[in-house]
Each structure stands twice: as structure tokens, then as C-alpha cells.
Amino acid sequence: MDFLSSTKVIAFLKLPDYNSGKLEIQYLHEHAGITAAVGFNKSPAVDLWATIGTPSIAFGAETTYAKVSSEFAKYNAGVSYTKPDSNA
């Protein structure tokens, strides 16, 4: 389902495990993307991902916020560099 231009909302649920459900919101732009996801259970964690870049270089990060402990459970970051092929 698209709310706004470049925004997508995804909800899914696996039966019979009702705690497996998750709501995900994605925003995609030509050079950036942001995603947030939250689970449908008693103590949901919030996952966040972000990426920005060009075809030759990109930067990305992800984190998970655990509501039960009120702290960030994981966090990662990365850089990608791609050198385009050249022909003589």
C-alpha cells in the first residue's frame, strides 16, 4: 500500500503464530532509503535502516531499539565503494 509518493507500508502475519506479525514502512528516494519496522507482540523491538549514496559510493546504518530494556540492542554501519568499469 502506498501512502505518499515513494512511501510503502507493509504488514504481515504468519498464522497460527500471532506474535510473528510486523508493520514496516519504507521511504525510497533516488539516492536514499529509510525503513522502519515494529513487531506485533507484547515487547516489540523497533528496527531502523537508512542508506544514502550514489551508484559509486553508499553509506548505510541499521539499529534495533528494544522496548523492554529501553536501549539499543544492535547497531551496524557500512560503506560501499564501487569503481565503474572503463573501456579504452
PyMOL Python script that loads the backbone (N, CA, C, O; Angstrom):
from pymol import cmd

cmd.read_pdbstr("""\
ATOM      1  N   MET A   1       0.849  -1.165   0.000  1.00  0.00           N
ATOM      2  CA  MET A   1       0.000   0.000   0.000  1.00  0.00           C
ATOM      3  C   MET A   1       0.898   1.232   0.000  1.00  0.00           C
ATOM      4  O   MET A   1       1.832   1.315   0.799  1.00  0.00           O
ATOM      5  N   ASP A   2       0.633   2.175  -0.872  1.00  0.00           N
ATOM      6  CA  ASP A   2       1.418   3.403  -0.956  1.00  0.00           C
ATOM      7  C   ASP A   2       0.634   4.560  -0.348  1.00  0.00           C
ATOM      8  O   ASP A   2      -0.453   4.895  -0.817  1.00  0.00           O
ATOM      9  N   PHE A   3       1.200   5.181   0.717  1.00  0.00           N
ATOM     10  CA  PHE A   3       0.576   6.346   1.335  1.00  0.00           C
ATOM     11  C   PHE A   3       0.931   7.613   0.574  1.00  0.00           C
ATOM     12  O   PHE A   3       0.051   8.362   0.149  1.00  0.00           O
ATOM     13  N   LEU A   4       2.193   7.840   0.410  1.00  0.00           N
ATOM     14  CA  LEU A   4       2.702   9.011  -0.281  1.00  0.00           C
ATOM     15  C   LEU A   4       3.590   8.543  -1.418  1.00  0.00           C
ATOM     16  O   LEU A   4       3.947   7.368  -1.499  1.00  0.00           O
ATOM     17  N   SER A   5       3.936   9.457  -2.279  1.00  0.00           N
ATOM     18  CA  SER A   5       4.868   9.129  -3.336  1.00  0.00           C
ATOM     19  C   SER A   5       6.165   8.613  -2.721  1.00  0.00           C
ATOM     20  O   SER A   5       6.694   9.239  -1.803  1.00  0.00           O
ATOM     21  N   SER A   6       6.675   7.520  -3.190  1.00  0.00           N
ATOM     22  CA  SER A   6       7.926   6.903  -2.720  1.00  0.00           C
ATOM     23  C   SER A   6       7.824   6.279  -1.340  1.00  0.00           C
ATOM     24  O   SER A   6       8.853   5.928  -0.763  1.00  0.00           O
ATOM     25  N   THR A   7       6.620   6.124  -0.782  1.00  0.00           N
ATOM     26  CA  THR A   7       6.450   5.524   0.541  1.00  0.00           C
ATOM     27  C   THR A   7       5.599   4.270   0.414  1.00  0.00           C
ATOM     28  O   THR A   7       4.590   4.261  -0.291  1.00  0.00           O
ATOM     29  N   LYS A   8       6.016   3.206   1.106  1.00  0.00           N
ATOM     30  CA  LYS A   8       5.294   1.946   1.061  1.00  0.00           C
ATOM     31  C   LYS A   8       5.101   1.436   2.486  1.00  0.00           C
ATOM     32  O   LYS A   8       6.013   1.520   3.308  1.00  0.00           O
ATOM     33  N   VAL A   9       3.908   0.905   2.776  1.00  0.00           N
ATOM     34  CA  VAL A   9       3.611   0.316   4.077  1.00  0.00           C
ATOM     35  C   VAL A   9       3.314  -1.157   3.855  1.00  0.00           C
ATOM     36  O   VAL A   9       2.505  -1.516   2.999  1.00  0.00           O
ATOM     37  N   ILE A  10       3.983  -2.019   4.644  1.00  0.00           N
ATOM     38  CA  ILE A  10       3.822  -3.463   4.517  1.00  0.00           C
ATOM     39  C   ILE A  10       3.458  -4.017   5.888  1.00  0.00           C
ATOM     40  O   ILE A  10       4.123  -3.714   6.879  1.00  0.00           O
ATOM     41  N   ALA A  11       2.412  -4.823   5.947  1.00  0.00           N
ATOM     42  CA  ALA A  11       2.046  -5.507   7.190  1.00  0.00           C
ATOM     43  C   ALA A  11       1.950  -6.991   6.879  1.00  0.00           C
ATOM     44  O   ALA A  11       1.376  -7.375   5.860  1.00  0.00           O
ATOM     45  N   PHE A  12       2.509  -7.832   7.750  1.00  0.00           N
ATOM     46  CA  PHE A  12       2.396  -9.264   7.519  1.00  0.00           C
ATOM     47  C   PHE A  12       2.227  -9.999   8.835  1.00  0.00           C
ATOM     48  O   PHE A  12       2.623  -9.517   9.896  1.00  0.00           O
ATOM     49  N   LEU A  13       1.628 -11.180   8.739  1.00  0.00           N
ATOM     50  CA  LEU A  13       1.312 -12.003   9.900  1.00  0.00           C
ATOM     51  C   LEU A  13       1.377 -13.454   9.473  1.00  0.00           C
ATOM     52  O   LEU A  13       0.783 -13.832   8.463  1.00  0.00           O
ATOM     53  N   LYS A  14       2.094 -14.276  10.232  1.00  0.00           N
ATOM     54  CA  LYS A  14       2.168 -15.705   9.950  1.00  0.00           C
ATOM     55  C   LYS A  14       1.218 -16.422  10.902  1.00  0.00           C
ATOM     56  O   LYS A  14       1.312 -16.263  12.119  1.00  0.00           O
ATOM     57  N   LEU A  15       0.323 -17.195  10.357  1.00  0.00           N
ATOM     58  CA  LEU A  15      -0.623 -17.946  11.187  1.00  0.00           C
ATOM     59  C   LEU A  15      -0.073 -19.329  11.439  1.00  0.00           C
ATOM     60  O   LEU A  15       0.559 -19.870  10.532  1.00  0.00           O
ATOM     61  N   PRO A  16      -0.248 -19.935  12.557  1.00  0.00           N
ATOM     62  CA  PRO A  16      -1.040 -19.534  13.720  1.00  0.00           C
ATOM     63  C   PRO A  16      -0.250 -18.707  14.741  1.00  0.00           C
ATOM     64  O   PRO A  16      -0.780 -18.400  15.809  1.00  0.00           O
ATOM     65  N   ASP A  17       0.987 -18.344  14.446  1.00  0.00           N
ATOM     66  CA  ASP A  17       1.804 -17.572  15.395  1.00  0.00           C
ATOM     67  C   ASP A  17       1.468 -16.089  15.267  1.00  0.00           C
ATOM     68  O   ASP A  17       2.037 -15.395  14.425  1.00  0.00           O
ATOM     69  N   TYR A  18       0.555 -15.604  16.093  1.00  0.00           N
ATOM     70  CA  TYR A  18       0.116 -14.217  16.014  1.00  0.00           C
ATOM     71  C   TYR A  18       1.198 -13.229  16.442  1.00  0.00           C
ATOM     72  O   TYR A  18       1.116 -12.051  16.094  1.00  0.00           O
ATOM     73  N   ASN A  19       2.200 -13.673  17.179  1.00  0.00           N
ATOM     74  CA  ASN A  19       3.286 -12.790  17.613  1.00  0.00           C
ATOM     75  C   ASN A  19       4.313 -12.540  16.518  1.00  0.00           C
ATOM     76  O   ASN A  19       5.247 -11.764  16.719  1.00  0.00           O
ATOM     77  N   SER A  20       4.160 -13.176  15.372  1.00  0.00           N
ATOM     78  CA  SER A  20       5.137 -13.022  14.292  1.00  0.00           C
ATOM     79  C   SER A  20       4.834 -11.823  13.400  1.00  0.00           C
ATOM     80  O   SER A  20       5.617 -11.525  12.498  1.00  0.00           O
ATOM     81  N   GLY A  21       3.736 -11.138  13.621  1.00  0.00           N
ATOM     82  CA  GLY A  21       3.348 -10.022  12.764  1.00  0.00           C
ATOM     83  C   GLY A  21       4.291  -8.842  12.882  1.00  0.00           C
ATOM     84  O   GLY A  21       4.931  -8.635  13.913  1.00  0.00           O
ATOM     85  N   LYS A  22       4.365  -8.075  11.809  1.00  0.00           N
ATOM     86  CA  LYS A  22       5.258  -6.919  11.777  1.00  0.00           C
ATOM     87  C   LYS A  22       4.679  -5.864  10.842  1.00  0.00           C
ATOM     88  O   LYS A  22       4.074  -6.191   9.821  1.00  0.00           O
ATOM     89  N   LEU A  23       4.867  -4.608  11.195  1.00  0.00           N
ATOM     90  CA  LEU A  23       4.482  -3.485  10.345  1.00  0.00           C
ATOM     91  C   LEU A  23       5.761  -2.798   9.896  1.00  0.00           C
ATOM     92  O   LEU A  23       6.619  -2.468  10.714  1.00  0.00           O
ATOM     93  N   GLU A  24       5.884  -2.585   8.596  1.00  0.00           N
ATOM     94  CA  GLU A  24       7.103  -1.997   8.031  1.00  0.00           C
ATOM     95  C   GLU A  24       6.727  -0.808   7.152  1.00  0.00           C
ATOM     96  O   GLU A  24       5.793  -0.883   6.353  1.00  0.00           O
ATOM     97  N   ILE A  25       7.458   0.280   7.306  1.00  0.00           N
ATOM     98  CA  ILE A  25       7.255   1.472   6.491  1.00  0.00           C
ATOM     99  C   ILE A  25       8.563   1.763   5.766  1.00  0.00           C
ATOM    100  O   ILE A  25       9.624   1.839   6.386  1.00  0.00           O
ATOM    101  N   GLN A  26       8.479   1.925   4.447  1.00  0.00           N
ATOM    102  CA  GLN A  26       9.661   2.184   3.631  1.00  0.00           C
ATOM    103  C   GLN A  26       9.500   3.506   2.897  1.00  0.00           C
ATOM    104  O   GLN A  26       8.439   3.795   2.342  1.00  0.00           O
ATOM    105  N   TYR A  27      10.555   4.303   2.897  1.00  0.00           N
ATOM    106  CA  TYR A  27      10.604   5.521   2.088  1.00  0.00           C
ATOM    107  C   TYR A  27      11.805   5.390   1.162  1.00  0.00           C
ATOM    108  O   TYR A  27      12.936   5.228   1.620  1.00  0.00           O
ATOM    109  N   LEU A  28      11.559   5.459  -0.124  1.00  0.00           N
ATOM    110  CA  LEU A  28      12.629   5.304  -1.105  1.00  0.00           C
ATOM    111  C   LEU A  28      12.724   6.554  -1.964  1.00  0.00           C
ATOM    112  O   LEU A  28      11.718   7.084  -2.436  1.00  0.00           O
ATOM    113  N   HIS A  29      13.945   7.011  -2.154  1.00  0.00           N
ATOM    114  CA  HIS A  29      14.239   8.183  -2.969  1.00  0.00           C
ATOM    115  C   HIS A  29      15.328   7.763  -3.942  1.00  0.00           C
ATOM    116  O   HIS A  29      15.890   6.676  -3.807  1.00  0.00           O
ATOM    117  N   GLU A  30      15.631   8.593  -4.903  1.00  0.00           N
ATOM    118  CA  GLU A  30      16.639   8.238  -5.905  1.00  0.00           C
ATOM    119  C   GLU A  30      17.992   7.904  -5.280  1.00  0.00           C
ATOM    120  O   GLU A  30      18.670   6.987  -5.744  1.00  0.00           O
ATOM    121  N   HIS A  31      18.397   8.628  -4.240  1.00  0.00           N
ATOM    122  CA  HIS A  31      19.704   8.400  -3.620  1.00  0.00           C
ATOM    123  C   HIS A  31      19.618   8.066  -2.137  1.00  0.00           C
ATOM    124  O   HIS A  31      20.636   8.105  -1.446  1.00  0.00           O
ATOM    125  N   ALA A  32      18.431   7.738  -1.629  1.00  0.00           N
ATOM    126  CA  ALA A  32      18.298   7.443  -0.199  1.00  0.00           C
ATOM    127  C   ALA A  32      17.141   6.490   0.039  1.00  0.00           C
ATOM    128  O   ALA A  32      16.197   6.417  -0.748  1.00  0.00           O
ATOM    129  N   GLY A  33      17.236   5.769   1.132  1.00  0.00           N
ATOM    130  CA  GLY A  33      16.156   4.880   1.544  1.00  0.00           C
ATOM    131  C   GLY A  33      16.128   4.776   3.054  1.00  0.00           C
ATOM    132  O   GLY A  33      17.174   4.682   3.697  1.00  0.00           O
ATOM    133  N   ILE A  34      14.924   4.793   3.627  1.00  0.00           N
ATOM    134  CA  ILE A  34      14.749   4.660   5.075  1.00  0.00           C
ATOM    135  C   ILE A  34      13.650   3.634   5.305  1.00  0.00           C
ATOM    136  O   ILE A  34      12.609   3.675   4.648  1.00  0.00           O
ATOM    137  N   THR A  35      13.878   2.715   6.236  1.00  0.00           N
ATOM    138  CA  THR A  35      12.884   1.709   6.581  1.00  0.00           C
ATOM    139  C   THR A  35      12.778   1.621   8.089  1.00  0.00           C
ATOM    140  O   THR A  35      13.784   1.654   8.797  1.00  0.00           O
ATOM    141  N   ALA A  36      11.546   1.508   8.577  1.00  0.00           N
ATOM    142  CA  ALA A  36      11.283   1.300   9.999  1.00  0.00           C
ATOM    143  C   ALA A  36      10.321   0.131  10.118  1.00  0.00           C
ATOM    144  O   ALA A  36       9.377   0.024   9.336  1.00  0.00           O
ATOM    145  N   ALA A  37      10.552  -0.749  11.091  1.00  0.00           N
ATOM    146  CA  ALA A  37       9.690  -1.911  11.292  1.00  0.00           C
ATOM    147  C   ALA A  37       9.466  -2.115  12.781  1.00  0.00           C
ATOM    148  O   ALA A  37      10.373  -1.911  13.588  1.00  0.00           O
ATOM    149  N   VAL A  38       8.252  -2.519  13.140  1.00  0.00           N
ATOM    150  CA  VAL A  38       7.913  -2.805  14.534  1.00  0.00           C
ATOM    151  C   VAL A  38       7.083  -4.086  14.563  1.00  0.00           C
ATOM    152  O   VAL A  38       6.215  -4.296  13.716  1.00  0.00           O
ATOM    153  N   GLY A  39       7.360  -4.939  15.551  1.00  0.00           N
ATOM    154  CA  GLY A  39       6.651  -6.204  15.683  1.00  0.00           C
ATOM    155  C   GLY A  39       5.341  -6.052  16.437  1.00  0.00           C
ATOM    156  O   GLY A  39       5.165  -5.121  17.222  1.00  0.00           O
ATOM    157  N   PHE A  40       4.419  -6.987  16.187  1.00  0.00           N
ATOM    158  CA  PHE A  40       3.134  -7.016  16.885  1.00  0.00           C
ATOM    159  C   PHE A  40       3.200  -8.035  18.021  1.00  0.00           C
ATOM    160  O   PHE A  40       2.624  -9.117  17.910  1.00  0.00           O
ATOM    161  N   ASN A  41       3.883  -7.709  19.093  1.00  0.00           N
ATOM    162  CA  ASN A  41       3.931  -8.603  20.244  1.00  0.00           C
ATOM    163  C   ASN A  41       3.963  -7.771  21.523  1.00  0.00           C
ATOM    164  O   ASN A  41       3.901  -6.543  21.466  1.00  0.00           O
ATOM    165  N   LYS A  42       4.058  -8.433  22.674  1.00  0.00           N
ATOM    166  CA  LYS A  42       3.984  -7.726  23.959  1.00  0.00           C
ATOM    167  C   LYS A  42       5.160  -6.791  24.197  1.00  0.00           C
ATOM    168  O   LYS A  42       5.000  -5.739  24.815  1.00  0.00           O
ATOM    169  N   SER A  43       6.317  -7.156  23.723  1.00  0.00           N
ATOM    170  CA  SER A  43       7.511  -6.320  23.908  1.00  0.00           C
ATOM    171  C   SER A  43       8.193  -6.112  22.554  1.00  0.00           C
ATOM    172  O   SER A  43       9.234  -6.710  22.285  1.00  0.00           O
ATOM    173  N   PRO A  44       7.617  -5.276  21.716  1.00  0.00           N
ATOM    174  CA  PRO A  44       8.151  -5.131  20.355  1.00  0.00           C
ATOM    175  C   PRO A  44       9.485  -4.390  20.315  1.00  0.00           C
ATOM    176  O   PRO A  44       9.764  -3.507  21.126  1.00  0.00           O
ATOM    177  N   ALA A  45      10.273  -4.779  19.359  1.00  0.00           N
ATOM    178  CA  ALA A  45      11.515  -4.063  19.066  1.00  0.00           C
ATOM    179  C   ALA A  45      11.268  -3.228  17.816  1.00  0.00           C
ATOM    180  O   ALA A  45      10.498  -3.622  16.939  1.00  0.00           O
ATOM    181  N   VAL A  46      11.917  -2.088  17.741  1.00  0.00           N
ATOM    182  CA  VAL A  46      11.791  -1.212  16.582  1.00  0.00           C
ATOM    183  C   VAL A  46      13.098  -1.293  15.802  1.00  0.00           C
ATOM    184  O   VAL A  46      14.166  -1.001  16.340  1.00  0.00           O
ATOM    185  N   ASP A  47      13.012  -1.687  14.542  1.00  0.00           N
ATOM    186  CA  ASP A  47      14.177  -1.783  13.665  1.00  0.00           C
ATOM    187  C   ASP A  47      14.190  -0.582  12.735  1.00  0.00           C
ATOM    188  O   ASP A  47      13.158  -0.222  12.169  1.00  0.00           O
ATOM    189  N   LEU A  48      15.356   0.042  12.574  1.00  0.00           N
ATOM    190  CA  LEU A  48      15.511   1.187  11.680  1.00  0.00           C
ATOM    191  C   LEU A  48      16.695   0.945  10.752  1.00  0.00           C
ATOM    192  O   LEU A  48      17.754   0.500  11.195  1.00  0.00           O
ATOM    193  N   TRP A  49      16.514   1.239   9.456  1.00  0.00           N
ATOM    194  CA  TRP A  49      17.581   1.126   8.471  1.00  0.00           C
ATOM    195  C   TRP A  49      17.607   2.397   7.642  1.00  0.00           C
ATOM    196  O   TRP A  49      16.555   2.965   7.350  1.00  0.00           O
ATOM    197  N   ALA A  50      18.779   2.848   7.262  1.00  0.00           N
ATOM    198  CA  ALA A  50      18.907   4.025   6.401  1.00  0.00           C
ATOM    199  C   ALA A  50      20.107   3.837   5.481  1.00  0.00           C
ATOM    200  O   ALA A  50      21.149   3.327   5.893  1.00  0.00           O
ATOM    201  N   THR A  51      19.947   4.253   4.241  1.00  0.00           N
ATOM    202  CA  THR A  51      21.018   4.182   3.253  1.00  0.00           C
ATOM    203  C   THR A  51      20.971   5.446   2.405  1.00  0.00           C
ATOM    204  O   THR A  51      19.898   5.922   2.035  1.00  0.00           O
ATOM    205  N   ILE A  52      22.140   5.977   2.106  1.00  0.00           N
ATOM    206  CA  ILE A  52      22.232   7.152   1.243  1.00  0.00           C
ATOM    207  C   ILE A  52      23.465   6.984   0.365  1.00  0.00           C
ATOM    208  O   ILE A  52      24.487   6.465   0.816  1.00  0.00           O
ATOM    209  N   GLY A  53      23.371   7.421  -0.885  1.00  0.00           N
ATOM    210  CA  GLY A  53      24.540   7.295  -1.736  1.00  0.00           C
ATOM    211  C   GLY A  53      24.248   7.508  -3.202  1.00  0.00           C
ATOM    212  O   GLY A  53      23.169   7.951  -3.598  1.00  0.00           O
ATOM    213  N   THR A  54      25.242   7.179  -3.985  1.00  0.00           N
ATOM    214  CA  THR A  54      25.195   7.276  -5.437  1.00  0.00           C
ATOM    215  C   THR A  54      25.558   5.908  -5.995  1.00  0.00           C
ATOM    216  O   THR A  54      25.863   5.000  -5.222  1.00  0.00           O
ATOM    217  N   PRO A  55      25.536   5.731  -7.316  1.00  0.00           N
ATOM    218  CA  PRO A  55      25.941   4.433  -7.857  1.00  0.00           C
ATOM    219  C   PRO A  55      27.384   4.038  -7.518  1.00  0.00           C
ATOM    220  O   PRO A  55      27.710   2.851  -7.549  1.00  0.00           O
ATOM    221  N   SER A  56      28.251   4.996  -7.197  1.00  0.00           N
ATOM    222  CA  SER A  56      29.645   4.648  -6.914  1.00  0.00           C
ATOM    223  C   SER A  56      29.971   4.563  -5.422  1.00  0.00           C
ATOM    224  O   SER A  56      30.902   3.847  -5.055  1.00  0.00           O
ATOM    225  N   ILE A  57      29.242   5.265  -4.546  1.00  0.00           N
ATOM    226  CA  ILE A  57      29.524   5.206  -3.113  1.00  0.00           C
ATOM    227  C   ILE A  57      28.211   5.263  -2.333  1.00  0.00           C
ATOM    228  O   ILE A  57      27.292   6.004  -2.683  1.00  0.00           O
ATOM    229  N   ALA A  58      28.146   4.463  -1.271  1.00  0.00           N
ATOM    230  CA  ALA A  58      26.928   4.431  -0.454  1.00  0.00           C
ATOM    231  C   ALA A  58      27.302   4.261   1.015  1.00  0.00           C
ATOM    232  O   ALA A  58      28.303   3.627   1.348  1.00  0.00           O
ATOM    233  N   PHE A  59      26.482   4.835   1.878  1.00  0.00           N
ATOM    234  CA  PHE A  59      26.638   4.724   3.323  1.00  0.00           C
ATOM    235  C   PHE A  59      25.330   4.173   3.884  1.00  0.00           C
ATOM    236  O   PHE A  59      24.249   4.569   3.448  1.00  0.00           O
ATOM    237  N   GLY A  60      25.427   3.271   4.842  1.00  0.00           N
ATOM    238  CA  GLY A  60      24.218   2.697   5.421  1.00  0.00           C
ATOM    239  C   GLY A  60      24.382   2.440   6.906  1.00  0.00           C
ATOM    240  O   GLY A  60      25.497   2.311   7.412  1.00  0.00           O
ATOM    241  N   ALA A  61      23.253   2.368   7.597  1.00  0.00           N
ATOM    242  CA  ALA A  61      23.260   2.089   9.030  1.00  0.00           C
ATOM    243  C   ALA A  61      21.976   1.368   9.403  1.00  0.00           C
ATOM    244  O   ALA A  61      20.946   1.537   8.751  1.00  0.00           O
ATOM    245  N   GLU A  62      22.046   0.566  10.454  1.00  0.00           N
ATOM    246  CA  GLU A  62      20.867  -0.101  10.985  1.00  0.00           C
ATOM    247  C   GLU A  62      20.965  -0.142  12.498  1.00  0.00           C
ATOM    248  O   GLU A  62      22.060  -0.174  13.059  1.00  0.00           O
ATOM    249  N   THR A  63      19.820  -0.140  13.152  1.00  0.00           N
ATOM    250  CA  THR A  63      19.783  -0.238  14.603  1.00  0.00           C
ATOM    251  C   THR A  63      18.477  -0.890  15.025  1.00  0.00           C
ATOM    252  O   THR A  63      17.487  -0.854  14.294  1.00  0.00           O
ATOM    253  N   THR A  64      18.483  -1.482  16.202  1.00  0.00           N
ATOM    254  CA  THR A  64      17.285  -2.060  16.799  1.00  0.00           C
ATOM    255  C   THR A  64      17.140  -1.500  18.196  1.00  0.00           C
ATOM    256  O   THR A  64      18.075  -1.548  18.996  1.00  0.00           O
ATOM    257  N   TYR A  65      15.960  -0.966  18.488  1.00  0.00           N
ATOM    258  CA  TYR A  65      15.661  -0.430  19.813  1.00  0.00           C
ATOM    259  C   TYR A  65      14.734  -1.412  20.513  1.00  0.00           C
ATOM    260  O   TYR A  65      13.629  -1.677  20.041  1.00  0.00           O
ATOM    261  N   ALA A  66      15.186  -1.949  21.640  1.00  0.00           N
ATOM    262  CA  ALA A  66      14.393  -2.902  22.415  1.00  0.00           C
ATOM    263  C   ALA A  66      13.561  -2.146  23.440  1.00  0.00           C
ATOM    264  O   ALA A  66      14.103  -1.475  24.318  1.00  0.00           O
ATOM    265  N   LYS A  67      12.253  -2.258  23.325  1.00  0.00           N
ATOM    266  CA  LYS A  67      11.361  -1.526  24.224  1.00  0.00           C
ATOM    267  C   LYS A  67      11.451  -2.052  25.652  1.00  0.00           C
ATOM    268  O   LYS A  67      11.343  -1.272  26.598  1.00  0.00           O
ATOM    269  N   VAL A  68      11.646  -3.354  25.827  1.00  0.00           N
ATOM    270  CA  VAL A  68      11.699  -3.956  27.161  1.00  0.00           C
ATOM    271  C   VAL A  68      12.844  -3.386  27.982  1.00  0.00           C
ATOM    272  O   VAL A  68      12.652  -3.014  29.140  1.00  0.00           O
ATOM    273  N   SER A  69      14.028  -3.314  27.397  1.00  0.00           N
ATOM    274  CA  SER A  69      15.204  -2.824  28.121  1.00  0.00           C
ATOM    275  C   SER A  69      15.434  -1.329  27.916  1.00  0.00           C
ATOM    276  O   SER A  69      16.314  -0.751  28.554  1.00  0.00           O
ATOM    277  N   SER A  70      14.669  -0.702  27.051  1.00  0.00           N
ATOM    278  CA  SER A  70      14.808   0.730  26.733  1.00  0.00           C
ATOM    279  C   SER A  70      16.227   1.095  26.303  1.00  0.00           C
ATOM    280  O   SER A  70      16.777   2.117  26.713  1.00  0.00           O
ATOM    281  N   GLU A  71      16.799   0.240  25.474  1.00  0.00           N
ATOM    282  CA  GLU A  71      18.144   0.515  24.957  1.00  0.00           C
ATOM    283  C   GLU A  71      18.274  -0.041  23.544  1.00  0.00           C
ATOM    284  O   GLU A  71      17.456  -0.841  23.091  1.00  0.00           O
ATOM    285  N   PHE A  72      19.321   0.403  22.866  1.00  0.00           N
ATOM    286  CA  PHE A  72      19.586  -0.078  21.527  1.00  0.00           C
ATOM    287  C   PHE A  72      20.245  -1.447  21.623  1.00  0.00           C
ATOM    288  O   PHE A  72      21.311  -1.587  22.222  1.00  0.00           O
ATOM    289  N   ALA A  73      19.616  -2.451  21.038  1.00  0.00           N
ATOM    290  CA  ALA A  73      20.091  -3.827  21.136  1.00  0.00           C
ATOM    291  C   ALA A  73      21.206  -4.120  20.137  1.00  0.00           C
ATOM    292  O   ALA A  73      22.101  -4.914  20.427  1.00  0.00           O
ATOM    293  N   LYS A  74      21.162  -3.492  18.971  1.00  0.00           N
ATOM    294  CA  LYS A  74      22.235  -3.693  17.987  1.00  0.00           C
ATOM    295  C   LYS A  74      22.346  -2.452  17.128  1.00  0.00           C
ATOM    296  O   LYS A  74      21.397  -1.679  17.002  1.00  0.00           O
ATOM    297  N   TYR A  75      23.512  -2.271  16.539  1.00  0.00           N
ATOM    298  CA  TYR A  75      23.736  -1.156  15.632  1.00  0.00           C
ATOM    299  C   TYR A  75      24.900  -1.510  14.729  1.00  0.00           C
ATOM    300  O   TYR A  75      25.923  -2.024  15.179  1.00  0.00           O
ATOM    301  N   ASN A  76      24.731  -1.231  13.469  1.00  0.00           N
ATOM    302  CA  ASN A  76      25.743  -1.523  12.464  1.00  0.00           C
ATOM    303  C   ASN A  76      25.797  -0.375  11.465  1.00  0.00           C
ATOM    304  O   ASN A  76      24.815   0.342  11.275  1.00  0.00           O
ATOM    305  N   ALA A  77      26.943  -0.208  10.837  1.00  0.00           N
ATOM    306  CA  ALA A  77      27.101   0.800   9.791  1.00  0.00           C
ATOM    307  C   ALA A  77      28.030   0.236   8.724  1.00  0.00           C
ATOM    308  O   ALA A  77      28.851  -0.639   9.000  1.00  0.00           O
ATOM    309  N   GLY A  78      27.893   0.740   7.517  1.00  0.00           N
ATOM    310  CA  GLY A  78      28.736   0.252   6.443  1.00  0.00           C
ATOM    311  C   GLY A  78      28.922   1.283   5.350  1.00  0.00           C
ATOM    312  O   GLY A  78      28.145   2.229   5.215  1.00  0.00           O
ATOM    313  N   VAL A  79      29.975   1.076   4.572  1.00  0.00           N
ATOM    314  CA  VAL A  79      30.298   1.935   3.441  1.00  0.00           C
ATOM    315  C   VAL A  79      30.578   1.022   2.253  1.00  0.00           C
ATOM    316  O   VAL A  79      31.226  -0.015   2.397  1.00  0.00           O
ATOM    317  N   SER A  80      30.093   1.408   1.095  1.00  0.00           N
ATOM    318  CA  SER A  80      30.347   0.651  -0.122  1.00  0.00           C
ATOM    319  C   SER A  80      30.914   1.594  -1.176  1.00  0.00           C
ATOM    320  O   SER A  80      30.393   2.690  -1.387  1.00  0.00           O
ATOM    321  N   TYR A  81      31.982   1.160  -1.832  1.00  0.00           N
ATOM    322  CA  TYR A  81      32.583   1.939  -2.914  1.00  0.00           C
ATOM    323  C   TYR A  81      32.711   1.026  -4.125  1.00  0.00           C
ATOM    324  O   TYR A  81      33.280  -0.061  -4.033  1.00  0.00           O
ATOM    325  N   THR A  82      32.188   1.462  -5.242  1.00  0.00           N
ATOM    326  CA  THR A  82      32.256   0.692  -6.474  1.00  0.00           C
ATOM    327  C   THR A  82      32.893   1.549  -7.551  1.00  0.00           C
ATOM    328  O   THR A  82      32.433   2.653  -7.841  1.00  0.00           O
ATOM    329  N   LYS A  83      33.958   1.024  -8.139  1.00  0.00           N
ATOM    330  CA  LYS A  83      34.626   1.742  -9.226  1.00  0.00           C
ATOM    331  C   LYS A  83      34.035   1.244 -10.540  1.00  0.00           C
ATOM    332  O   LYS A  83      34.112   0.054 -10.848  1.00  0.00           O
ATOM    333  N   PRO A  84      33.447   2.148 -11.310  1.00  0.00           N
ATOM    334  CA  PRO A  84      32.853   1.718 -12.579  1.00  0.00           C
ATOM    335  C   PRO A  84      33.909   1.149 -13.530  1.00  0.00           C
ATOM    336  O   PRO A  84      35.059   1.586 -13.546  1.00  0.00           O
ATOM    337  N   ASP A  85      33.488   0.174 -14.311  1.00  0.00           N
ATOM    338  CA  ASP A  85      34.386  -0.391 -15.322  1.00  0.00           C
ATOM    339  C   ASP A  85      34.657   0.652 -16.400  1.00  0.00           C
ATOM    340  O   ASP A  85      33.795   1.466 -16.730  1.00  0.00           O
ATOM    341  N   SER A  86      35.855   0.610 -16.933  1.00  0.00           N
ATOM    342  CA  SER A  86      36.192   1.542 -18.012  1.00  0.00           C
ATOM    343  C   SER A  86      36.728   0.757 -19.203  1.00  0.00           C
ATOM    344  O   SER A  86      37.387  -0.270 -19.045  1.00  0.00           O
ATOM    345  N   ASN A  87      36.438   1.249 -20.366  1.00  0.00           N
ATOM    346  CA  ASN A  87      36.914   0.638 -21.601  1.00  0.00           C
ATOM    347  C   ASN A  87      37.773   1.639 -22.355  1.00  0.00           C
ATOM    348  O   ASN A  87      37.453   2.826 -22.420  1.00  0.00           O
ATOM    349  N   ALA A  88      38.876   1.143 -22.926  1.00  0.00           N
ATOM    350  CA  ALA A  88      39.753   2.038 -23.680  1.00  0.00           C
ATOM    351  C   ALA A  88      39.474   1.939 -25.150  1.00  0.00           C
ATOM    352  O   ALA A  88      40.117   2.621 -25.948  1.00  0.00           O
TER     353      ALA A  88
END
""", "prot")
cmd.dss("prot")
cmd.show_as("cartoon", "prot")
cmd.util.cbc("prot")
cmd.orient("prot")
